[in-house]
Amino acid sequence: MDNKADNTKESNLQKAQRRMLEILKDVDKICRENDISYWLDSGTLLGAARHKGFIPWDDDIDIVMPRADYERFKLIAKKKLPKHLFLQTNYSDLEYDMLWTKVRDNNSEIVEYKIGNYHNGLFIDIFPMDDYTDTGKYLKYKKKFNYIYRTLILVKEPFEKVKNKKIFIKNIIKFFARVVLFPFTFMEKKKVFDYIYRKIDKYVEKSKGTNTDIIGYSMEVAYWNFHIEKKDVFPLTEIQFEDGSFYAPGNYDAYLTKLFGNYMELPPENERIPHNLELIIKE
């Protein structure tokens, strides 16, 4: 690839980052006006601490909210988000099968690895967190839920055009999953999500103890098991991210250390890559 192509790609990434920053500012405004707690999470918090903004090659933004705030945000955001933004949930976009909420930009497009005919504008991720005391139960039920979720989503996922052996094998697995779980194969997608969310409520409840001194990614965040003591999160503080100030865990050093280890150390150059295949910005 020549230098001109590299410069064009970098310029497009910077445009995308500016667009996502504006989404974050709109979400932050709604949260502050409605007393909704959130904080920067994952690579976004890392970027704030290490770069005072985006990790230079990052192409998404992550925030988290405690469960009650997360549910309130979804209700309020339906009415308060600007018209150029879209609140993406499994019910506002039935083709979207990740379980957490995204706020998407209507005037852009991301080419993602995941197939599907869902809204694919630039976005910020909003992950719910729940209180847990018994981390053993938390990990046990999260593993159980993850298996159920992945299987049911596989049943409802369309077959892919066979381009290689890996896709061929995946299509075979989907076929057998549909045969074994045929009641879900013919079930409306909304009812499948209803079933999944009933499981979430059940497993979250089973994972709770009498005290709630630990907070962690909920069942919806099926792929990650991160949890941390609430004393390292609350009270929240603020941290610079690009040209704004946003909420962060009170002890974000402990938070980031648990997530990444030595988070101030840059990864090898071959790992400094965006998450998505392509970013398309519409002016």
Secondary structure, DSSP 8 states (H G I E B T S, - for coil): --HHHHHHHHHHHHHHHHHHHHHHHHHHHHHHHTT---EE-HHHHHHHHHHSS--TT---EEEEEEHHHHHHHHHHHHHHS-TTEEEE-TTT-TT---SSEEEEETTEEEE-SS-SSS--SSEEEEEEEEEES-HHHHHHHHHHHHHHHHHHHHHHS------SHHHHHHHHHHHHHHHHTHHHHTS-HHHHHHHHHHHHHHHHHHT--S---EEEE-TTSTT---EEEGGGTSS-EEEEETTEEEEE-TTHHHHHHHHHSSTTS---GGG---SSSEEEE--
